[in-house]
């Protein structure tokens, strides 16, 4: 296979980003785009020189399309991914993998059954600072892990929800600030700290009074390795501030803020690789802290490159469906804890 040919399903803000990323990669071709709103699919097709469709089933009928990017509302991911897998197409699905863990399991099982790759967009795993932290932890240079913190302190204008028929709803968004905005850094927390044993959380709707879901959520986590952690997520912090991952271990501490290394310190001395990252000034640093359109695409490109390589070389992508379901399970447990006022076990 010389190049992987993609179709994009859903041509809103995120679909447009995926289309641009696909077209920026030498090993990929954007062949088609579909949206129930024909104006959106036609506009995207004109911008990127591909075919447009109103139904994604037309993309799935094309023998020359190898993979699809599912960029639909979160509660519609399962059906589109399952249909794609049964048509023999590899699947990249935007976060969250789905809004219910049982539907996410269906996606994983069907993709396995039909022999196609499934990858969930968790692009920040590919950030250089995160990769350096992961390597440091896995090599034992942090020693035992004591505590980890994920913070997504963002803002969304009321129009962000008012201008959408699905955002801020349980049926299609599946939740609010935690499952939509905070899930990336929650995923990073699990990626570094390992699986969660139990959570205790509180979720509230403090500012965006016209939505069904939370605009603020906090939680305390017990990890299976004995460490503890916290999660903070909000869309009420005007004008939109930062994301932050903090990891504290036996031999040192590392803080990543807005996708870049913010601080590090080790008991056994200097780490040249972290010193270089701390001093680096990258040009692209759109975090999406105040609006979704502000997201930078560089890490998306790295994840796409990983998926393309996994297709060409028949290996697992770095972020599989099994990896993608972990953050969803933790967030669902936080929601349950908030409703029941109880500590909830996490079984994934």
URQUI-V929184 format. One record per helix or strand. SS is the DSSP state (2 for helix, 1 for strand). FROM is the first residue (numbers start at 1). LEN is the number of residues. Records with the same first field share a line. If there is no record, write none. Layout:
SS: FROM-LEN, FROM-LEN
This chain:
1: 4-6, 28-7, 51-3, 67-4, 90-4, 118-3, 145-9, 155-1, 196-9, 216-8, 228-7, 236-1, 242-8, 252-6, 260-7, 320-1, 344-2
2: 13-12, 38-11, 56-5, 74-13, 101-13, 123-4, 128-11, 158-5, 177-17, 272-8, 292-3, 298-15, 321-20
